[in-house]
Amino acid sequence: MPSYWLMKSEPDCFSWDDLKSRGKGGEAWDGVRSFQARNFMKAMQIGDLAFFYHSNIGKAVVGVMEIAALAHPDASDDTGKWECVDVRAVADMPNPVPLAAIKDNSKLDEMVLVNNSRLSVQPVSAAEWAEVCRMGGLKPAEIKASGGGGQKPAGSAKEAAKSGAEKRPARKAK
């Protein structure tokens, strides 16, 4: 059974549509500069699922992604102390779930998003996962993650750096 997460990105820096445009190759979830968030990423396993949350603009869960590669060095970090995981889009949230609706739902009172809203990468319980999916019109049983097979997806930040491909700006994350 996978673990569940919520990962935030400012849509003007890197949006859900940007991730979907990467296809099966996915993208490195880089630019995270919080020890707690980094430690959560180090705990992630290939095939875990995460909500993609638009922060600052929109403030809503807009999609579901899967963890495609385990934690590895963050190519956007010159110090060598930060890590990232690779993610790929799995499903649109049919009805984006705004932060206000999450806060108004008593079943989500203990959700980290409600109680520590600044943390950019956070765990989500199975019950919270099911409730947010329900609110967004998505049936958890219908989410089809590929599992990834432990391979580093093509188009990762590391491969892009080697090939000289254009790199998007690092996510502004806490």
Buried (B, 14 or more C-beta within 10 A) or exposed (E): EBBBBBBBBBBEBBBBEBBBEBEEBBBBBBBBBBEEBBEBBEBBEBBBBBBBBBBEEBBBBBBBBBBBBBBBBBBBBEEEEBBBBBBBBBBBBEBBBBBEBBBEBEBBEEBBBBEEBEBBBBBBBEEBBBBBBBBBEBEBEEBEBEEBEEEBBEBBBBBBEEEEEEEBEBBBBE
